[in-house]
Amino acid sequence: LAVAALCLSVCSAALAAPAVKAYKVEEGSVKITVPQVKGAAGGKFADHRINNSLNFYALQELYKAFPVSMRNDEVMRAAFDKTFSRQDSGDDARDFIEDVAKVASFKLRCDLEDVKQYGGTNVESYDLQGQYTVHFNGDNLLSVEQQGYIYTGGAHGMTLFNAATFDLTTGRELELADLFKNGSNYLERINKEVAVQVADESRMFFGPVEVKNGDTFYFNKNGDLVIAYEPYEVSPYAAGIIRFTIPCTQLEDILAVEVK
């Protein structure tokens, strides 16, 4: 009985939702909070894989302070994963992000001083801020949103947004297609519901919205699927981040993942 109880305890711990904590990066006008996972079902390997993704998305936020020509997301991601591939490289990755934050803060300060030199603004600082939200943290899936804001003059700044869902047993970031059984008509069913929601508020959209593989998504606390779009993707900036919620009851018969 003692052995059985111990086994049950170990199994329960293995399936428990992981802890999600944050480290703060504060360098001058740059202030971001980055989520980090510990205790995923897949162990340290899964933790590291997830944290590499979360760290990279924080890096993407910071790079919004630099010229577009300096960014190529696919190349950056490959280089980042290669540089910090070891499971013990978490501290190095965080140190790197802090170094980039210092440069980003300096760049923002220089940009502001350039504008002030020509009398173009009365604002005290250009800023970059970021935080995160854990939307779903279960036994086998984790959905995290990283959102921020960068202001470099003008009528308003720019929203920074990313959401990702991870398999906690492997640490792999999931694509929309990974959620559903092979051969299922998931896009057709999702788009049917999205079309209804767009029709209810048609004036706030540029036109029809078609959900495609590669679009941003996450699961909310109820286990519902949420498809999300940044400002300007499907609607004007004033509409903010657009979120379409598809109840899990409408998709559960074709899901290939267990949302619990």
QUIVEN-V938264 format. One record per backbone hydrogen bond with DSSP energy under -1.0 kcal/mol. CO is the residue of the C=O (numbers start at 1). NH is the residue of the N-H. Records with the same first field share a line. If there is no record, write none. Layout:
CO = NH  NH
//
This chain:
1 = 5
2 = 6
3 = 7
4 = 8
5 = 9
6 = 10
7 = 11
8 = 12
9 = 13
10 = 14
11 = 15
19 = 38
21 = 36
23 = 34
25 = 32
27 = 30
29 = 128
30 = 27
31 = 130
32 = 25
34 = 23
36 = 21
38 = 19
40 = 43
43 = 47
44 = 48
45 = 49
46 = 50
47 = 51
48 = 52
49 = 53
50 = 54
51 = 55
52 = 56
53 = 57
54 = 58
55 = 59
56 = 60
57 = 61
58 = 62
59 = 63
61 = 64
62 = 65
63 = 66
67 = 70
68 = 71
72 = 76
73 = 77
74 = 78
75 = 79
76 = 80
77 = 81
78 = 82
79 = 83
80 = 84
86 = 89
89 = 93
90 = 94
91 = 95
92 = 96
93 = 97
94 = 98
95 = 99
96 = 100
97 = 101
98 = 102
99 = 103
100 = 104
101 = 105
102 = 106
103 = 107
104 = 108
105 = 109
106 = 110
107 = 111
108 = 112
109 = 113
110 = 114
111 = 115
112 = 116
113 = 117
115 = 118  120
116 = 119
127 = 151
128 = 31
129 = 149
130 = 33
131 = 147
133 = 145
136 = 143
140 = 168
141 = 138
142 = 166
143 = 135  136
144 = 164
145 = 133
146 = 162
147 = 131
148 = 160
149 = 129
150 = 158
158 = 150
160 = 148
162 = 146
164 = 144
165 = 174
166 = 142
167 = 171
168 = 42
172 = 167
176 = 179
177 = 180
179 = 256
181 = 184
185 = 189
186 = 190
187 = 191
188 = 192
189 = 193
190 = 194
191 = 195
192 = 196
193 = 197
194 = 198
195 = 199
196 = 200
201 = 204
202 = 205
212 = 215
216 = 228
218 = 226
220 = 223
224 = 220
225 = 246
226 = 218
227 = 244
229 = 242
230 = 233
234 = 206
235 = 232
236 = 239
237 = 240
242 = 229
244 = 227
246 = 225
247 = 250
248 = 251  252
251 = 254
254 = 181
258 = 260
//
